[in-house]
Amino acid sequence: MRIFSIEQSRLAYRADFALYGLACLLLSAILLLAGPPEQGLRLLSLAVAGLAGWTLLEYVLHRFVLHGLPPFKRWHAEHHRRPRALICTPTLLSATLIAGLVFVPALLLGDWWQACALTAGLLVGYLIYALIHHALHHSGRCAQVWLQRRQHWHALHHGSRHALQRQTGHYGVTSAFWDHVFGSAGSPR
């Protein structure tokens, strides 16, 4: 198995969903069953903040890293060229980044429980993003209206002839909110 390849085998591609799903369940179970009850509201707030924070992180990563920084720009260009290919961030890389850039700083600034709560919320957001992005590229026309809107939005991003050469907009996959906030929603087509 090619651990650091952006194009994954079917097994590795599906394992990403399974591993992140399991991580979300485990962190949630640990927080619910063993977390300190007196911190319940704080931990719930941190989980919600992690989930909301994912939407901003998704936008920033897509706009500025995947469309701006080598080698990520080149890797993402391959996704634009072959949108149905099983191209994704290798699980080992994404897990290392989440642990190093979210869990560890949260642990240093708070405590174990707070780090788990914030990370759990962010992981849920990442898993939702991954599932939606997969559905947008691999399920044909979506039956659910909300998903149809997300599919149209994402098609606008992919459909631009110059999507890789310049910032074209429509970067949000799970939400258009940050595109509207930062003026990258583009003109209606």
HELIX and SHEET records of a PDB file:
HELIX    1   1 ARG A   10  ALA A   34  1                                  25    
HELIX    2   2 PRO A   37  GLN A   39  5                                   3    
HELIX    3   3 GLY A   40  VAL A   60  1                                  21    
HELIX    4   4 LEU A   61  LEU A   66  3                                   6    
HELIX    5   5 PHE A   72  ARG A   81  1                                  10    
HELIX    6   6 THR A   91  ILE A   98  1                                   8    
HELIX    7   7 ALA A   99  PHE A  103  3                                   5    
HELIX    8   8 VAL A  104  LEU A  109  1                                   6    
HELIX    9   9 TRP A  112  HIS A  138  1                                  27    
HELIX   10  10 VAL A  145  GLY A  159  1                                  15    
HELIX   11  11 PHE A  177  VAL A  181  1                                   5    
END                                                                             
